[in-house]
Amino acid sequence: MMLQSFTILLAALDGVYATCGIDRRQIVRSFNPHRNASSETTPLQVGNGNFAFGVDVTGLQTFSPFATMSTWGWHNFSLPTTSGQSSVDDFTGLDWWTHGRLVNYNQPNPAESQISNWLIQNPQRINLGTIGFSFNGADVTEETLENKSQTLDLWTGKISSSFTYNGAPVEVETWADSSSDTVGIAIESEVFNTESLGIFFDFPLPTTNKFDAPFVGVFNATDKHSTTLQNGKNEATIRHDIDATSYYVKIAWDSHAEISGPANGTHRYVLQPSRGAKKIELSVTFSPAQDTETLSLKEISTASTTWWESFWRSGAFIDLSRVKSPNAIELQRRTILSQYLTAVNSASSYPPQESGLVNNGWYGKFHLEMILWHLLHFARWNQFPLLWRSLPNAYSQYLDSSIGRAKLQGYDGARWGKMTDPTGRSAPGEINSLLIWQQPHPLYFAEIEYRSFPNETTLKSWDGILTLTADFMVSYAFFNESTKYYDLGPPMYPASENTNPNATVNPAFELAYWRFGLDVAIKWKQRQNLTVPGQWEEVQDNLAPLPVADDAFAVYEGIPNMWKNTTVQDHPAMSAIFGLLPPPSSGPTLNMTVVKNTADKIRDLWDLKDCWGWDFPMLAMNSLRLGDIDQAITYLLHPLFEFDDAGYLVGGSRVPTPYFPGSSSFLLAMAMMAGGWDGEPGAHFPEGWDVRVEGFVPGL
């Protein structure tokens, strides 16, 4: 019934926010990225969410070894050999006093430094290999090439590159298959006639660098890994062995050519087309299994074209093309490019890492507090099949380890980790183990999905996850005998990660999010006519009030000198209380004077130079709910919230470039602007903007 009401409301909107007749293909293609030189930090990419291939201006990875990355490509270095630190089970963490008892936290132990560091650094995501042009010993740089030109066709997922070498044009097409880890390449040039141009395949060694950007792996440690070549007719397979990790690269080509290598002291192989060749088509498949299907370039290009056209024609859409404003043009550019890039880098079977499949941040691991920013926009843009690739399955996969984490600490339910990987382990770290705002995320995802699919399937698919999530939330809340309220913390870190964990109690955003989560958990049981656990309602009814200082929300209860000095840095999460989150459906009514004062103080006093990524869309969503559309756009176009020429969000000094939580949260804010929210459905653009939207359902 609720969904039907929203549909009726949207259908009733006409005029400036009409929902028909958008030429999606024309709008998408008008923002095709074009380059005449390689970027120093970001490639152009083809990919499918679980696999991506980043290229320099040659259409390959010739001069800039951008990464080839996948969901399955991970590696562990050997465990330490020191006695008592040679097994994952040897790690014991640290005990902290928590409300009168010792609780074990997954933190580096100085007495176990080697296994602690191993668990932080392993596994790491690997660059599967690079493919580029070989100039057969000639001293060639990117500057040597003339007439360089490159365009990514967003509508089909094809990169077209061209340049002149030795006086002859070289034309390159680069594609990725829509459902396998395969790149398709077509190269046409008279230069092949002279055998002065070939195609190389090279393999790096992974590193234990926390940030491996812009390139992943090193090529000068060839004795620490091995490759072997198996030749066939018009095909070859290269096996890459790194410690206990092995995978295969199958190369198939359509014209006469020979592959050889590796060159001395390298893991570089060269495919050399024969004299007389003018064009070669090849497919390269990366796989953990040896026997893989060989796809033709035609099959790859057809699959890519079909998938991308379906992607752009389905789901929601915003058309700002009729608005004569530079701000509208830039918002449209960022929207289109972010949609493409998040589909390539974030629509995977596991939660994405913060730099997607471009390079490695935090060893390539994913952060469960970021999963909401990474993935929620797929739901809000009605691209649920991309969301369902990883959710709720990822939570199901991590359920056992999360139950174990809670049990070890003396809590009920499942305590979700932070910095994790496919094993479900949470990497040791003080912040990693004391952060809590990732805990209600499953409840937000479930409620958004139920909004579009209010049926038994949705209820049952999430019920077990939500029950254990809420059980921990209730168990974690500590009853304060003095105040008669349930407190959150200490010890804990709020979203800003910059407070004293032993002093941090009742942070404003986390309290609001805890209440939201319990509200959803209780409704979930009621929808199924199931009994609501009494302790859920007890904590819901007696959760501590949101802390206030100077008539605005405080980072946490009792924080000294709020709104001065060191209290206005990092993530201004209090803005999410009325932005990302709707008004509470239980407990005290939200004080709108305090909400407005908080927004004003953040705008005027917060050190925005110390903010990045999702901070700006979060602030924009707060501004939208408060009715300040112009301020929302100011945040979304803030000079510190910068997108490069290909649409990647620039990370800055604190995080790697690109930083996809900012890209996806930008799309979340744009969905809010286009679809509205409960109580205010419909579009919220500046007065006079002639905007058309399609396919949005109001948010919470």
C-alpha positions as CSV (number, residue, x, y, z in Angstrom):
1,M,0.0,0.0,0.0
2,M,2.8,2.4,0.9
3,L,4.6,1.8,-2.4
4,Q,1.3,2.3,-4.3
5,S,0.8,5.6,-2.6
6,F,4.3,6.8,-3.5
7,T,3.7,5.7,-7.1
8,I,0.5,7.7,-7.2
9,L,2.2,10.8,-5.7
10,L,5.0,10.6,-8.3
11,A,2.6,10.1,-11.2
12,A,0.7,13.2,-10.0
13,L,3.7,15.4,-10.4
14,D,3.8,17.1,-13.8
15,G,5.4,20.1,-15.4
16,V,8.9,20.7,-14.5
17,Y,9.4,17.3,-13.0
18,A,7.7,15.2,-15.7
19,T,8.7,11.6,-15.9
20,C,8.7,10.7,-19.6
21,G,10.6,11.3,-22.8
22,I,14.2,11.4,-21.6
23,D,16.7,10.5,-24.3
24,R,19.0,8.6,-21.9
25,R,21.5,7.6,-24.6
26,Q,22.1,11.1,-25.8
27,I,22.6,12.4,-22.2
28,V,24.9,9.6,-21.2
29,R,27.1,9.8,-24.3
30,S,27.4,13.6,-24.0
31,F,29.6,12.9,-21.0
32,N,31.9,10.3,-22.5
33,P,35.4,11.0,-21.1
34,H,38.0,12.0,-23.6
35,R,41.8,12.1,-23.0
36,N,44.8,13.0,-25.1
37,A,47.3,11.9,-22.5
38,S,47.4,9.4,-19.6
39,S,46.3,10.6,-16.1
40,E,49.0,10.3,-13.4
41,T,46.4,9.0,-10.9
42,T,43.4,7.4,-12.6
43,P,42.9,5.1,-15.7
44,L,39.9,4.8,-17.9
45,Q,38.3,1.5,-17.1
46,V,36.2,-1.3,-18.5
47,G,34.7,-3.8,-16.2
48,N,31.6,-5.4,-14.7
49,G,31.7,-4.9,-10.9
50,N,33.6,-8.1,-10.2
51,F,36.5,-7.4,-12.7
52,A,38.0,-4.2,-14.0
53,F,40.8,-3.4,-16.4
54,G,42.3,0.1,-16.2
55,V,44.2,1.6,-19.2
56,D,46.4,4.5,-20.1
57,V,46.1,6.6,-23.2
58,T,47.2,3.7,-25.5
59,G,44.1,1.7,-24.5
60,L,46.3,-0.8,-22.7
61,Q,48.7,-0.5,-19.7
62,T,51.8,0.4,-21.7
63,F,53.3,3.3,-19.9
64,S,51.2,3.5,-16.7
65,P,50.8,0.0,-15.1
66,F,47.2,0.6,-13.9
67,A,45.7,-2.5,-12.4
68,T,43.7,-5.5,-13.5
69,M,41.7,-6.5,-10.5
70,S,39.0,-8.9,-9.5
71,T,36.8,-9.9,-6.6
72,W,38.6,-13.2,-6.2
73,G,42.2,-12.0,-6.6
74,W,43.7,-12.1,-3.1
75,H,47.1,-13.2,-1.7
76,N,48.6,-14.1,1.7
77,F,52.3,-13.8,2.4
78,S,53.7,-16.5,4.6
79,L,52.9,-16.5,8.3
80,P,55.6,-15.5,10.7
81,T,57.8,-18.3,12.0
82,T,58.4,-17.0,15.5
83,S,57.2,-19.4,18.2
84,G,53.8,-18.4,19.5
85,Q,53.1,-16.2,16.5
86,S,53.0,-18.7,13.6
87,S,49.3,-19.2,13.5
88,V,46.2,-17.0,13.2
89,D,45.0,-18.8,16.4
90,D,48.0,-17.4,18.3
91,F,46.7,-13.9,18.1
92,T,45.0,-12.9,21.4
93,G,44.3,-9.2,21.1
94,L,44.0,-6.9,24.1
95,D,41.7,-6.6,27.1
96,W,40.1,-3.3,28.0
97,W,38.0,-2.5,31.0
98,T,34.4,-2.1,29.8
99,H,31.7,-1.2,32.4
100,G,33.5,-3.0,35.2
101,R,34.6,-6.1,33.3
102,L,37.5,-7.0,31.0
103,V,36.5,-7.3,27.4
104,N,38.8,-8.7,24.7
105,Y,39.2,-6.5,21.6
106,N,40.7,-7.4,18.3
107,Q,43.7,-5.0,18.7
108,P,47.4,-5.3,17.9
109,N,49.2,-6.8,20.9
110,P,52.7,-5.5,21.4
111,A,53.8,-9.0,22.7
112,E,52.5,-10.4,19.4
113,S,53.6,-7.8,17.0
114,Q,54.4,-10.2,14.1
115,I,51.1,-12.0,14.0
116,S,49.3,-8.7,14.7
117,N,50.9,-7.1,11.7
118,W,50.3,-10.2,9.5
119,L,46.6,-10.1,10.2
120,I,46.5,-6.4,9.4
121,Q,48.3,-6.8,6.1
122,N,46.9,-10.1,4.9
123,P,45.3,-10.9,2.7
124,Q,45.9,-8.2,0.2
125,R,44.2,-7.7,-3.1
126,I,46.4,-8.4,-6.1
127,N,47.0,-6.8,-9.5
128,L,46.4,-9.8,-11.8
129,G,48.7,-8.6,-14.5
130,T,49.3,-5.8,-17.0
131,I,48.9,-5.8,-20.8
132,G,50.7,-3.2,-23.0
133,F,52.4,-2.5,-26.2
134,S,55.9,-3.8,-26.7
135,F,58.2,-1.7,-29.0
136,N,60.7,-4.5,-29.3
137,G,63.6,-2.8,-27.6
138,A,63.1,0.7,-29.0
139,D,63.2,3.6,-26.5
140,V,59.6,4.7,-26.6
141,T,57.8,6.9,-24.1
142,E,54.3,8.2,-24.2
143,E,55.6,11.5,-25.5
144,T,57.1,9.6,-28.5
145,L,53.6,8.8,-29.7
146,E,51.8,11.4,-31.8
147,N,48.1,12.2,-32.3
148,K,47.0,10.5,-29.1
149,S,43.2,10.3,-28.6
150,Q,41.0,8.2,-26.3
151,T,37.3,8.1,-25.6
152,L,35.3,5.9,-23.3
153,D,31.8,5.2,-24.7
154,L,29.7,5.0,-21.5
155,W,26.7,3.5,-23.3
156,T,28.5,0.4,-24.5
157,G,31.6,0.1,-22.2
158,K,34.1,0.5,-25.1
159,I,37.3,2.4,-24.9
160,S,38.6,3.6,-28.3
161,S,42.2,4.8,-28.4
162,S,44.4,5.9,-31.3
163,F,47.9,7.2,-31.8
164,T,50.6,7.4,-34.4
165,Y,53.8,5.4,-34.1
166,N,56.6,5.4,-36.6
167,G,54.4,7.4,-38.9
168,A,51.6,4.8,-38.9
169,P,48.2,5.1,-37.1
170,V,47.4,2.5,-34.4
171,E,43.7,2.0,-33.5
172,V,42.8,0.1,-30.3
173,E,39.4,-1.1,-28.9
174,T,39.2,-2.3,-25.3
175,W,36.2,-4.1,-23.9
176,A,35.4,-6.2,-20.8
177,D,33.0,-9.1,-20.8
178,S,29.9,-8.5,-18.7
179,S,30.0,-11.8,-16.8
180,S,33.6,-13.1,-16.7
181,D,37.1,-11.7,-15.9
182,T,37.9,-11.2,-19.5
183,V,39.2,-8.3,-21.5
184,G,38.8,-8.1,-25.3
185,I,41.2,-6.1,-27.4
186,A,41.3,-5.2,-31.1
187,I,44.4,-3.6,-32.5
188,E,44.8,-2.4,-36.1
189,S,48.0,-0.9,-37.6
190,E,50.4,-1.1,-40.5
191,V,53.2,-1.1,-37.9
192,F,52.6,-4.8,-37.4
193,N,54.1,-5.2,-40.9
194,T,57.6,-4.2,-39.6
195,E,57.3,-6.4,-36.4
196,S,58.2,-3.3,-34.4
197,L,55.0,-3.5,-32.3
198,G,53.9,-6.4,-30.1
199,I,51.7,-6.9,-27.0
200,F,53.3,-7.7,-23.6
201,F,51.9,-9.4,-20.6
202,D,53.6,-8.8,-17.3
203,F,53.0,-9.9,-13.7
204,P,53.8,-7.9,-10.5
205,L,54.4,-9.1,-6.9
206,P,51.9,-7.8,-4.4
207,T,53.1,-5.6,-1.5
208,T,52.2,-5.1,2.1
209,N,51.7,-1.3,1.5
210,K,48.7,0.0,3.2
211,F,48.0,2.2,0.2
212,D,49.1,0.9,-3.2
213,A,48.1,3.8,-5.5
214,P,48.1,4.7,-8.3
215,F,49.7,1.4,-9.2
216,V,49.4,-2.0,-7.4
217,G,52.4,-4.3,-7.0
218,V,56.0,-4.2,-8.0
219,F,57.8,-5.6,-11.1
220,N,61.3,-5.7,-9.7
221,A,61.1,-8.6,-7.3
222,T,60.9,-11.4,-9.9
223,D,62.7,-14.0,-7.7
224,K,59.8,-14.0,-5.2
225,H,57.2,-15.4,-7.6
226,S,57.1,-17.5,-10.7
227,T,55.3,-17.7,-14.0
228,T,55.1,-20.5,-16.6
229,L,53.9,-20.5,-20.2
230,Q,51.9,-23.2,-21.9
231,N,51.5,-22.7,-25.7
232,G,48.7,-23.8,-27.9
233,K,47.4,-23.0,-31.4
234,N,46.4,-19.4,-31.4
235,E,46.2,-19.5,-27.6
236,A,48.5,-19.6,-24.6
237,T,48.0,-20.0,-20.8
238,I,50.3,-18.3,-18.3
239,R,50.2,-19.6,-14.7
240,H,51.3,-17.1,-12.0
241,D,52.4,-18.5,-8.6
242,I,52.8,-16.3,-5.6
243,D,53.4,-18.2,-2.4
244,A,50.3,-20.4,-2.0
245,T,48.3,-18.3,-4.5
246,S,48.0,-19.5,-8.1
247,Y,45.9,-18.3,-11.0
248,Y,45.8,-18.5,-14.8
249,V,45.7,-16.1,-17.7
250,K,44.4,-17.5,-20.9
251,I,45.2,-15.6,-24.0
252,A,43.5,-16.3,-27.4
253,W,44.1,-14.5,-30.7
254,D,42.7,-14.7,-34.2
255,S,45.6,-14.1,-36.5
256,H,49.1,-15.6,-36.9
257,A,51.3,-14.6,-33.9
258,E,53.9,-16.1,-31.6
259,I,54.2,-15.7,-27.9
260,S,57.5,-16.0,-26.1
261,G,59.1,-15.2,-22.7
262,P,59.7,-14.4,-20.1
263,A,62.5,-12.0,-20.8
264,N,65.5,-12.4,-18.6
265,G,65.0,-11.1,-15.1
266,T,61.3,-10.5,-15.7
267,H,57.9,-12.1,-15.8
268,R,57.1,-10.3,-19.1
269,Y,55.9,-12.3,-22.2
270,V,55.4,-10.8,-25.6
271,L,52.9,-11.7,-28.3
272,Q,54.3,-10.8,-31.7
273,P,52.0,-10.6,-34.7
274,S,53.7,-11.9,-37.9
275,R,54.7,-9.7,-40.8
276,G,51.7,-9.0,-43.0
277,A,49.3,-8.7,-40.1
278,K,47.3,-5.5,-40.0
279,K,44.9,-6.4,-37.3
280,I,44.8,-8.7,-34.3
281,E,41.9,-9.5,-32.0
282,L,42.5,-11.1,-28.7
283,S,40.7,-12.1,-25.5
284,V,42.5,-12.4,-22.2
285,T,40.7,-14.3,-19.3
286,F,42.0,-14.2,-15.7
287,S,40.8,-17.1,-13.6
288,P,41.7,-19.0,-10.4
289,A,40.8,-22.2,-12.5
290,Q,43.0,-23.5,-15.3
291,D,40.2,-24.5,-17.8
292,T,38.2,-21.5,-18.9
293,E,36.0,-20.8,-21.8
294,T,37.6,-18.8,-24.7
295,L,35.4,-15.9,-25.8
296,S,35.8,-14.1,-29.1
297,L,36.0,-10.3,-29.3
298,K,32.6,-10.3,-31.0
299,E,31.1,-12.2,-28.0
300,I,32.8,-9.9,-25.5
301,S,31.7,-6.7,-27.3
302,T,28.2,-7.9,-27.8
303,A,27.9,-8.9,-24.1
304,S,29.3,-5.5,-23.0
305,T,27.0,-3.5,-25.3
306,T,23.9,-5.4,-24.3
307,W,24.7,-5.1,-20.5
308,W,25.5,-1.5,-20.5
309,E,22.5,-0.5,-22.6
310,S,20.3,-2.5,-20.2
311,F,22.0,-0.7,-17.3
312,W,21.4,2.7,-18.6
313,R,17.8,2.0,-19.8
314,S,16.8,0.4,-16.5
315,G,16.6,2.0,-13.1
316,A,16.1,5.7,-12.2
317,F,17.4,8.7,-14.2
318,I,17.9,12.4,-13.8
319,D,17.9,14.7,-16.8
320,L,19.4,18.2,-16.1
321,S,20.2,18.9,-19.8
322,R,17.6,21.6,-20.1
323,V,18.9,23.6,-17.2
324,K,21.1,26.5,-18.4
325,S,23.4,26.5,-15.4
326,P,27.1,25.4,-15.0
327,N,26.1,23.9,-11.7
328,A,23.5,21.7,-13.3
329,I,25.9,20.6,-16.1
330,E,28.5,19.6,-13.5
331,L,26.0,17.8,-11.3
332,Q,24.9,15.9,-14.4
333,R,28.5,15.0,-15.4
334,R,29.3,13.7,-11.9
335,T,26.0,11.8,-11.8
336,I,26.5,10.0,-15.1
337,L,30.2,9.2,-14.6
338,S,29.6,8.1,-11.0
339,Q,26.9,5.7,-12.2
340,Y,29.3,4.1,-14.6
341,L,32.2,3.9,-12.2
342,T,30.3,2.5,-9.3
343,A,28.8,-0.2,-11.6
344,V,32.4,-1.1,-12.6
345,N,34.0,-0.9,-9.2
346,S,31.3,-1.5,-6.6
347,A,28.7,-3.9,-8.0
348,S,30.6,-7.0,-6.8
349,S,29.8,-10.2,-5.0
350,Y,31.7,-8.8,-1.9
351,P,31.5,-5.3,-0.5
352,P,33.9,-3.1,-2.5
353,Q,37.0,-1.6,-1.1
354,E,37.2,2.2,-0.9
355,S,39.3,2.6,-4.0
356,G,37.2,0.0,-5.9
357,L,39.1,-2.1,-8.5
358,V,41.4,0.8,-9.4
359,N,44.1,0.4,-6.8
360,N,44.5,-0.7,-3.2
361,G,43.7,1.2,-0.1
362,W,44.0,-0.5,3.3
363,Y,45.5,-3.5,1.5
364,G,42.5,-3.9,-0.7
365,K,40.2,-4.8,2.2
366,F,36.7,-3.5,2.6
367,H,35.3,-1.6,5.5
368,L,31.8,-2.5,6.7
369,E,31.1,1.0,8.0
370,M,31.5,2.1,4.4
371,I,29.1,-0.5,3.0
372,L,26.1,1.8,3.4
373,W,27.7,4.6,1.4
374,H,29.0,2.2,-1.2
375,L,25.9,0.3,-1.9
376,L,22.7,2.0,-0.8
377,H,22.6,4.2,-3.9
378,F,21.9,1.1,-6.0
379,A,18.6,0.7,-4.2
380,R,17.7,4.3,-4.3
381,W,18.4,4.4,-8.1
382,N,16.3,1.2,-8.5
383,Q,19.3,-0.9,-9.5
384,F,18.5,-3.7,-7.1
385,P,20.1,-6.5,-9.1
386,L,23.4,-4.8,-8.5
387,L,22.8,-4.5,-4.8
388,W,21.7,-8.1,-4.6
389,R,25.0,-9.3,-5.9
390,S,26.4,-8.8,-2.4
391,L,23.5,-8.2,0.0
392,P,22.2,-9.7,2.1
393,N,24.6,-12.6,1.2
394,A,27.7,-10.8,2.5
395,Y,26.1,-10.4,5.9
396,S,25.1,-14.1,5.9
397,Q,28.7,-15.0,5.1
398,Y,30.1,-13.0,8.0
399,L,27.4,-14.0,10.5
400,D,29.4,-16.8,12.2
401,S,32.5,-14.7,12.7
402,S,30.3,-11.8,14.0
403,I,28.5,-14.1,16.4
404,G,31.8,-15.3,17.6
405,R,33.1,-11.8,18.0
406,A,30.1,-10.8,20.2
407,K,30.2,-14.0,22.2
408,L,34.0,-13.6,22.9
409,Q,33.2,-10.1,24.3
410,G,30.2,-11.3,26.4
411,Y,27.5,-9.9,24.2
412,D,24.5,-11.5,22.5
413,G,23.8,-11.5,18.8
414,A,26.3,-10.6,16.0
415,R,28.8,-7.8,16.2
416,W,29.8,-6.8,12.7
417,G,33.5,-6.2,12.0
418,K,35.1,-3.2,10.4
419,M,38.1,-3.7,8.1
420,T,37.6,-7.1,6.7
421,D,38.1,-9.5,3.7
422,P,36.5,-12.6,2.3
423,T,37.5,-14.6,5.4
424,G,35.2,-12.6,7.6
425,R,38.1,-11.6,9.9
426,S,38.2,-8.0,11.1
427,A,41.8,-6.7,10.9
428,P,43.3,-5.8,14.3
429,G,43.1,-2.2,15.2
430,E,42.0,0.1,18.0
431,I,39.6,2.0,15.8
432,N,38.6,-1.2,14.0
433,S,37.5,-2.9,17.2
434,L,35.8,0.1,18.9
435,L,33.8,1.5,16.0
436,I,30.1,0.8,16.2
437,W,28.2,2.8,13.6
438,Q,28.4,-0.1,11.1
439,Q,26.1,-2.1,13.4
440,P,22.7,-0.8,12.3
441,H,23.5,-0.8,8.5
442,P,21.7,-4.1,7.8
443,L,18.5,-2.6,9.2
444,Y,18.7,0.4,6.8
445,F,19.4,-1.8,3.8
446,A,16.5,-4.1,4.7
447,E,14.0,-1.3,5.3
448,I,14.9,0.3,1.9
449,E,14.5,-3.0,0.1
450,Y,11.1,-3.6,1.8
451,R,10.0,-0.2,0.6
452,S,10.3,-1.5,-3.0
453,F,9.5,-5.1,-2.3
454,P,7.1,-5.3,0.6
455,N,6.7,-9.1,0.6
456,E,7.4,-12.2,2.6
457,T,10.5,-13.0,0.5
458,T,12.1,-9.7,1.7
459,L,11.1,-10.2,5.3
460,K,12.5,-13.8,5.5
461,S,15.7,-13.0,3.6
462,W,16.7,-10.4,6.1
463,D,15.0,-11.6,9.3
464,G,17.8,-13.8,10.7
465,I,20.4,-11.1,10.1
466,L,18.3,-8.3,11.6
467,T,17.5,-10.4,14.7
468,L,21.1,-11.0,15.5
469,T,22.0,-7.4,14.7
470,A,19.4,-6.1,17.1
471,D,20.3,-8.6,19.7
472,F,23.8,-7.2,19.8
473,M,22.7,-3.6,19.8
474,V,20.5,-4.3,22.9
475,S,23.1,-6.3,24.6
476,Y,25.8,-3.6,24.0
477,A,23.6,-0.8,25.4
478,F,24.6,-0.4,29.1
479,F,22.0,0.4,31.7
480,N,23.2,3.5,33.7
481,E,21.8,3.1,37.2
482,S,22.3,6.8,37.9
483,T,20.4,8.2,34.8
484,K,18.1,5.2,34.3
485,Y,19.1,5.3,30.6
486,Y,20.9,2.9,28.3
487,D,24.2,4.3,27.3
488,L,26.5,3.5,24.3
489,G,30.1,3.3,25.3
490,P,32.7,3.7,26.6
491,P,35.0,2.5,25.2
492,M,34.1,3.3,21.7
493,Y,34.9,5.5,18.7
494,P,32.3,7.6,17.0
495,A,32.2,8.0,13.2
496,S,34.7,10.8,13.4
497,E,37.3,8.4,14.8
498,N,39.1,11.2,16.6
499,T,38.0,11.2,20.2
500,N,39.3,9.5,23.4
501,P,37.6,6.1,23.3
502,N,37.5,5.8,27.1
503,A,35.7,9.2,27.4
504,T,33.4,8.7,24.4
505,V,29.8,8.0,25.6
506,N,26.5,8.5,23.9
507,P,27.7,10.0,20.6
508,A,24.8,11.8,19.0
509,F,24.7,10.2,15.6
510,E,25.3,6.6,16.9
511,L,22.4,7.1,19.5
512,A,20.1,8.3,16.7
513,Y,21.2,5.4,14.5
514,W,20.7,2.9,17.3
515,R,17.1,4.1,17.8
516,F,16.5,3.9,14.1
517,G,17.8,0.4,14.0
518,L,15.7,-0.8,16.9
519,D,12.6,0.8,15.4
520,V,13.2,-1.1,12.2
521,A,13.9,-4.4,14.0
522,I,10.7,-4.1,16.0
523,K,8.6,-3.3,12.9
524,W,10.3,-6.3,11.1
525,K,8.9,-8.7,13.7
526,Q,5.5,-7.0,13.7
527,R,5.2,-7.3,10.0
528,Q,5.7,-11.1,10.4
529,N,3.3,-11.3,13.3
530,L,6.3,-12.5,15.4
531,T,6.9,-11.7,19.1
532,V,9.1,-8.7,19.7
533,P,11.8,-9.5,22.3
534,G,11.0,-7.5,25.5
535,Q,14.5,-6.3,25.9
536,W,14.4,-4.7,22.4
537,E,11.5,-2.5,23.6
538,E,13.1,-1.9,27.0
539,V,16.2,-0.4,25.3
540,Q,14.2,1.4,22.7
541,D,12.1,3.1,25.4
542,N,15.0,4.1,27.6
543,L,17.9,4.9,25.2
544,A,19.9,7.9,26.3
545,P,18.8,11.3,24.9
546,L,20.9,12.9,22.1
547,P,23.6,15.1,23.7
548,V,23.4,18.8,23.2
549,A,25.9,21.6,23.6
550,D,25.3,25.3,22.9
551,D,21.8,24.4,21.6
552,A,23.3,22.1,18.9
553,F,24.1,18.4,18.9
554,A,27.4,17.4,20.4
555,V,29.8,14.8,19.1
556,Y,29.3,12.9,22.3
557,E,27.9,13.4,25.8
558,G,30.1,15.6,27.9
559,I,32.6,16.5,25.3
560,P,34.8,19.4,26.5
561,N,34.7,22.6,24.4
562,M,32.2,21.5,21.8
563,W,32.2,23.7,18.8
564,K,35.7,24.9,19.5
565,N,39.3,23.9,18.7
566,T,39.6,20.2,18.1
567,T,35.9,19.3,18.3
568,V,35.1,20.5,14.7
569,Q,37.3,18.2,12.7
570,D,36.8,15.0,10.7
571,H,33.3,13.6,9.9
572,P,30.4,15.9,11.1
573,A,28.2,12.9,11.7
574,M,25.6,14.8,13.7
575,S,24.3,16.1,10.3
576,A,23.2,12.6,9.5
577,I,20.7,12.6,12.3
578,F,18.3,14.5,10.0
579,G,19.6,13.7,6.6
580,L,20.7,10.2,6.1
581,L,18.2,9.3,8.9
582,P,14.6,10.2,9.0
583,P,13.0,11.6,12.2
584,P,12.7,8.9,14.8
585,S,9.5,6.9,15.0
586,S,9.9,6.3,18.7
587,G,11.2,8.2,21.7
588,P,11.4,12.0,22.0
589,T,10.4,14.1,19.1
590,L,13.4,15.5,17.3
591,N,14.1,19.1,18.3
592,M,14.1,20.9,15.0
593,T,15.7,24.0,16.6
594,V,18.7,22.0,17.7
595,V,18.8,20.3,14.2
596,K,18.9,23.7,12.5
597,N,21.4,25.1,14.9
598,T,23.6,22.1,14.3
599,A,23.5,22.6,10.5
600,D,24.3,26.3,10.9
601,K,27.2,25.6,13.3
602,I,28.7,23.0,11.0
603,R,28.4,25.4,8.0
604,D,30.0,28.2,9.9
605,L,32.5,26.6,12.3
606,W,33.5,23.1,11.0
607,D,36.9,22.7,9.6
608,L,35.9,21.5,6.2
609,K,39.5,21.2,5.1
610,D,39.6,18.2,7.4
611,C,36.6,16.6,5.7
612,W,36.5,14.4,2.6
613,G,34.4,12.0,0.6
614,W,31.0,11.2,2.0
615,D,31.0,14.2,4.4
616,F,29.8,16.6,1.6
617,P,26.9,14.4,0.4
618,M,26.0,13.8,4.0
619,L,25.8,17.5,4.7
620,A,23.9,18.0,1.4
621,M,21.2,15.5,2.6
622,N,20.9,17.3,5.8
623,S,20.4,20.6,3.9
624,L,17.8,19.0,1.7
625,R,15.6,17.9,4.6
626,L,15.9,21.3,6.1
627,G,14.7,22.9,2.9
628,D,17.9,24.6,1.9
629,I,18.4,23.3,-1.6
630,D,21.0,25.9,-2.5
631,Q,23.2,24.9,0.4
632,A,22.8,21.3,-0.6
633,I,24.2,22.1,-4.0
634,T,26.9,24.2,-2.5
635,Y,28.1,21.1,-0.6
636,L,27.8,18.8,-3.6
637,L,30.0,21.2,-5.6
638,H,32.3,22.2,-2.8
639,P,35.9,22.9,-4.1
640,L,37.2,20.2,-1.6
641,F,34.7,17.6,-3.1
642,E,36.6,17.3,-6.4
643,F,35.9,14.9,-9.3
644,D,38.5,14.5,-12.0
645,D,38.0,14.5,-15.8
646,A,37.0,10.8,-15.9
647,G,34.6,11.2,-12.9
648,Y,36.7,9.7,-10.2
649,L,36.4,11.4,-6.8
650,V,39.8,12.8,-5.7
651,G,40.8,11.3,-2.4
652,G,43.3,13.9,-1.1
653,S,45.9,13.5,1.7
654,R,43.7,11.3,4.0
655,V,42.5,8.7,1.6
656,P,43.5,7.3,-1.8
657,T,42.3,8.5,-5.2
658,P,39.7,7.4,-6.2
659,Y,37.5,7.4,-3.1
660,F,34.3,5.6,-4.0
661,P,32.3,6.1,-0.8
662,G,32.2,9.8,-1.9
663,S,31.0,8.9,-5.4
664,S,28.3,6.6,-4.2
665,S,27.1,8.9,-1.4
666,F,26.9,11.7,-4.1
667,L,24.5,9.5,-6.0
668,L,22.6,8.9,-2.8
669,A,22.2,12.7,-2.3
670,M,21.2,13.1,-5.9
671,A,18.5,10.4,-5.5
672,M,17.2,12.2,-2.5
673,M,17.1,15.4,-4.5
674,A,15.3,13.7,-7.3
675,G,12.9,11.4,-5.4
676,G,12.3,13.1,-2.1
677,W,11.6,11.3,1.2
678,D,8.7,10.4,3.4
679,G,6.5,13.4,3.9
680,E,8.1,15.3,1.0
681,P,8.1,13.0,-2.1
682,G,9.1,14.3,-5.5
683,A,12.0,16.3,-6.8
684,H,13.8,19.0,-4.8
685,F,15.8,21.1,-7.2
686,P,16.4,24.9,-7.3
687,E,13.5,27.0,-8.3
688,G,13.5,27.6,-12.1
689,W,15.5,24.4,-12.9
690,D,13.8,22.5,-15.7
691,V,14.5,19.0,-14.5
692,R,13.0,15.6,-15.5
693,V,13.3,12.5,-13.4
694,E,12.3,8.9,-13.9
695,G,12.0,5.8,-11.6
696,F,12.7,7.2,-8.1
697,V,10.8,6.0,-5.0
698,P,10.9,8.4,-2.0
699,G,13.5,7.6,0.6
700,L,13.0,7.1,4.3
